[in-house]
Structure formats: structure tokens, C-alpha cells
Amino acid sequence: MGKEYFSQSGRLARLILRRDRLRIPIWILGFLVMSLLTAVAFDDLYPSQTERQQIASTMENPAITALIGPGYGLDNYTEGAMMAHQMLAMTLLVIGIMSILLVVRHTRADEEDGRIEMIRALPSGRLSNMSATLIVMTGTFIVLALAMGYGLYALGIESMGLNGSMLYGAALGVTGIFFAATTALFAQLSQSSKGATGLSFLLLGVAYLVRAVGDVVNSTISWFSPFGWVLESQVFVNNYWWPVIMTLVLSILIAVVALYLNAIRDLGAGFLPTRNGRRHATPLSQSHIGLTLRLQKTSLISWAAVLFIFGATYGSVLGDTETYFAEIEMMKEFMATKEGVPMTLQFVTMIASIMAILSTIPIVMAAFKLKKEEKKNRTEQILSTAISRKRFLGNYMIVALIASMIMVGSSAIGLSVAGASAIKEGVTFTELFQAIMVYLPAAWVMLGVATLFLGLGRLNGLAWLYLGFAFVIIYFGGILKFPDWVKKLSPYEHIASVPLEDFDWLGTMVLTMIALGLMFIGLTLYRRRDIKG
Amino acid sequence: MVMLEAKGLTKKFGKVKALNGVDMQVNEGEVYGFIGPNGAGKSTTIRILLGIIKASSGEAKIFGKDVWKDAVDIHKRIAYVPGDVNLWSNLTGGEVIDFFTKMRGAKIDRSRNEELIERFQLDPTKKCGAYSKGNRQKVALVTAFAADADLYILDEPTSGLDPLMERVFQECVLEAKDQGKSVLLSSHILSEVEKLCDKVGIIRQGEIIESGSLRELRHLTRTNLYVETREPLSFEGLSGIHDVQEEGRSYKFQVDTEQLDQVMTHVSQQGIVKIESAPPTLEDLFMRHYEGETVGGEK
């Protein structure tokens, strides 16, 4: 019986390891380097308890809690407590992304391309590929957990003992396993790798939002999110192991359901219905720019909706922040504020910059769709029709520019609709709306960078790395005290924080010109280079 | 000895009936050609035979074992080549060949592999991501023929191959046949099927509408005739004549086999100058089954 299901899972697991011989180590190393460096930096930057306590008090408010998760041990803010508070939730989110990408790659994506069919035609069990994927993912996350645990412990920071460090690693590992299991499940439900990825990211986003709302409004709500579960382990403060173990048990149950569904379905089929499309192209998709837009329609609409919800969630938290500050007047002493500006605005500008970076992701994706098309040998079919390369790439730019308005706009609307109704006084809809919209030129610079790499035809990853860097600067810039010149490398740092500061006409113009310049260079390079397919 | 036997295979995808009672039998040392238009159910049948999808009803056995329940055991002795091979982009062709051999539980036979790689002119050190379609197809063919399988299941295996490689492929199939192995070959290239296959099954809309040896099939159908006569020829009053093309006193037409005697008697009265006859090609057979039908069929 077992043979028909699991035969040769081990050999398939080795094939997966061989295929991911670089991918998995790079992910693991990335997490280790980021986390260990941050821990060391905290230790360096805030050596005394008083300094850490000061940070703790600025961090203790609903807006920050929604963003980075609940703080435990704020009254005795050790390096460990600081690490768990500032780093853990965000790292868990990225672990989720890693897990989703890897699992889809080895399940639905392989199935879609017909590779699973060839494997199944060999003497391998029906569930062998799925079980091999889960084995490799579990192994990967165990290695990550152990390396992280020992790594943090080896730093020799007093408040980061062996038990706490191992729990920190385990929290990361178990979250990875959880999202591996849910992604495996979605890979059964959806018939395409795109669908499976979409559903998995939706779960990831919703889980993060549920946690954000729960941590601010009512902690019972957080229990509906895996992030809420794992963060409840209160690493380096109380070191509870049971939430991690519970998450593991739940993950195993989900994985069993996924395996069961895999066993009863036909190869290539899904459980969610698919429908036929239209017989003729609409007038829109009869032009190239229309087609480009049409192909990205679903993705753009989904992103816009997600960003709107994100904006609205943070907007609604602003009301709680206001109440919070009204109660604690003393906070003002810690934070340098502009006269007559409500405290809440401090957080509006921070949230605005983070929302702006999130909104940039779909913009860059819209441009990089071209690269994907090239990889699948579809651009040559279009370029062989009567269209110039300039027009071709230009159409992608236009779609990405339209996307930039939609994305930044919908997060701005989300934030200001919810924010304006939640905040009683002092902040208007327009102010909140502008707070995010001013970041458009920075997003355009990112688009310019993306175009540059499209022109080069390789090293696209660097554009993502740059965006990641900009995110780190905003997210950790304050707490990790990066030098000014490093911060200035991010375009988002050149935007004036409206409404806290005045709108910077010159800076906006300069950024827009830089963006246009980069796009122009990208376009020129693209006209000259070889098209790969 | 029967290697592969299917009886009344039916497959429903939701409400759509993709297969409706497919029967098939492949004996030892036999090459079975499986032909039919796109969407007729060839690949669905093959996937059921491979135990990749489960038949809604009916029975299929390979080596006397159930294709669904004993898939793992059966697969140790078969080799499969799909029509659209996709490989792992960061592994080399050579790595993939070895991996497949190991998966079959066989020992890697370097000299056999090298021979096939040589014959198919494949560069096994290239990453699969860099192969063209034809080259990916070659990787799958090398892995299949390198395997010491008893049954080869080939689903449009030569798509994307150049004529030289197609010839190599045909040699490989014939060698396998000489060694007493069996082959199930689904193909659109009818000349290839004609050359290689002992038996042919034609599928239409999920049903096998014709099967048997090529000779038997031909017998049931028409003969192509070309005649030149002294006196003008008239076909009036004759039945079983098709597709007449006239040019002066030379005539090209097809005759139903059962009417051949009557037609020849008639023609000979007009004084035959020249006569050529040819058996119907598989293409003629194939086309006849689909005449008057919308091309392609329903999925």
C-alpha cells in the first residue's frame, strides 16, 4: 500500500535538493546574516538598560504594535526582548514568502510544466513528489532553526540564552513549515501555479493583518492568525514552547489534508472550478498595450485590493493611537515634534513610507512581466509583428505607470478613508491622502531602475534587492541608526514627510527627472540588446 | 503474450466524457500505432495506462498487473516519452538521464548511454534550460531507450525533431522490436506509423473506431488506381468509385475493395494502356474516417 503512495520519495527529495543547491542555502544564509547582524547592532547601539528602556517607551503604541507585532517585556527591555519585538514578526513574514515560493515551485509549477507527469511515469508513488517536497522543506527549516538558535546563542549576549535562542529559531522554522503545509494545500485546490501562489500570499497577508488588528484591538483575534500563535511564545521574555508545538501540530494536520487531496485528484486537475473565456478579443486586447494591461488585469486588481485593505487597517489603528497619546502626555518629551502637529502624524508619515514601498512591489512586477514573457519565448512572437521595440517596452512602461497611480492611490485612499473616520480631530482626509501620494516619484525611480535592468536583460534580482534595501532603511533605519549617506541611497528618503514637513517641489522634480532618465537609458539599451525569446 | 490490455476504458472530466469504452491490446514484440486528431483522447488513454489518472470505469492491465494499483511495479519495466518534454532548468541533460535510470532502479550503463547520446547528437553537459525543444525531446528519448524496458509508451515522441533524428528514432524503435520489446506509439506522423507499426488503432471522440493490422485495415478500404485507356472511360452505372480525377484519357480514382473485380472488368473493356495500383496510405484511411467532420474534434 505505502509503496504505491510514497515509493522513492527519498530520491525525489535529493533531486529537489540538487535543483535548489543554491536557492535554499542562500535563503538560509540571508536569514542568518540579517538576524545575527541585527542582534549585534542592537547590542552595540543600545548598550545600557536606560537607552533600551527609552526605545521601549517610544515603541509602545498601537500604530507600532500593528506594524511590528506585540511587545513583551517592555518594562525590562533587554536585547533579547528587543530582538523578539523588533525583528521576529517581520522575519516570520519573509519566512512565509520563502516557503510559498519554494513549495509552489516544486508542486504545482512542476505539475503545470508536465515534469510531475514524467516522474509519475517512473516507478514512483502517487504522493512521492509532494512528500519529497515536504521532507525537504521540513529539513530546510530544521536546519534554519538550529543554525539560528546556535548562532544567536553564540553571540554571547547575556539576555539571549540557549533556551530563548533555540525558541527564536524554532519560531522561524515552525512558521516556515506552517506555510509549506498551507501552500501544499492550495496547490491541490488551484489548477495553476499562479493560482496557488496567489491564494498562499493572500493567506499570508490576511494572517499578518488579522494579527495586526488583534494585537491592537483584542488579542483574541490574534489567535486566528498563525503569526499571533508563534509570537505568543514570547521569545527571550517568557520562552513559552507550547505555541510553537501547537503550530507544528496544526501544520502536520494541514499537510495530511493536502496529501489526501493530492491522492484523490487527477494529475493536472484542481478542486477549484475553472471557466472558459470569451470567444473573441475585446477591443481593448486587440492592441498591444491593451493586451499587456489585460494580461495583468487580475494581478493588478488583486494588488490594489490588498493595498487598500492594508491602508485601511493601518488607518483604523490611527484612532487607537490618538486615544493612546491623549492618555500619555509625557510621550512628547521623547519625540521631537513640530509645534501644533498631532502626535499621530508622526506615525502617519512612517506608515505612509512603508505603504509606499509595498505599493512599489506590483509596479516593479508590472514592468518585469516583460522579462517573464521573454523567458517563456513569447516576446519574439509579438516583436515579429509590426511593432517597434521602443513601442513594445514603452507599452510596458505605460502599464507600469498606470499601475503606479492605482497602487499608490489605493493604499492612500485606504489609509485616508479609514484614518479620517477613526481620528477625531486634527488630521483630514486630504492630509492623509497626500502623505502617501507624495511618494509617487520615489516609486517611479524604482520603476526606472527596473527598466534599466530590462534594458540590460539580466540581473533583475538587483532591482528587487534595491527595493528591499529601501524597505530596510525605512523599517529599521531609526532603530539601527544607519549613517546618513547610507539612508540617502534610498529614493524614499528624499521625499519630504508631508504633512509633518512641507511639500518639497525641487526634490520631487529631481526624482522625477532621475526616473525619466533611467527609463530612457533602459529603453535605449533594450533597443540594442539581443532578445532571448 | 499480451503486454498491455485495456477493456472499456471510460474517463469523465466532470460532465465531459473524454473516453468512451476504449479497448486496446499490445502483444509482445509488437509496435502499436495509436492515431487520432487532437483532443480525441490519445493522451488521456496514455495517462490512464501510466496510472497517472484513474479511469472512471473499465480495466487496464500492463504485464498482467492493474495500471492504477500496481503502477510502481509496472513502471520499473516501462519507459515513457511525452510529446512536450519540460526539464529542470538548472540540471544538465546528463544529470537528468542518470536520474531517470536510477529512478527505474536500474544500473547506469555508461556505454549504452554514450552510444545513444552519440546517435542522437546530444550535448549532455548543457543545462536543460538552454536546450531547444528538439533537444529536450532528445534527452527524453535517450533516457527511454537507455532503459532496458519491456514496454515503451511514446506520446508523439518526435515532435520537434529534425528528419535525421527522426530516422534515428525509427531505428531505435525497430531495434527494440527486434529484441522482442513492445511499443505503444501515439503519433501524428502517419508515414512514421506506417513504417513502424504492426497494428494500428484509430481513436475518434474517445472511441476506438478502427483497429487491426495495417493490412486488415487496408483490406476494408479502397485501392488507389491510375489507368490510361484507349477508349474514353465512363464510370456511369458503377458503384464504389471515389475521387475521380480526369486528364485526357488518364484517370485517377479510388475503388472500394469489394467493388474492385467489377470495376476492373469494366475498365479492361476500354483497352488498358497503362495501369498502376497502390494500396491506400494510412493518410487515406485516416482522412476517410474524418471526412465530413469538423476538423479537430471536441475536447
Interface residues (C-beta under 8 A of the other chain):
Chain A: K3 E4 S7 Q8 R11 L15 R18 R19 D113 G114 R115 E117 M118 I119 R120 A121 L122 P123 S124 G125 R126 D266 L267 G268 A269
Chain B: F13 R47 L50 G51 I52 I53 K54 K69 D70 A71 V72 D73 I74 H75 K76 I78 Y80 P82 D84 V85 N86 L87 W88 N90 L91 E95 F99 F100 K102 M103 R104 G105 A140 I153
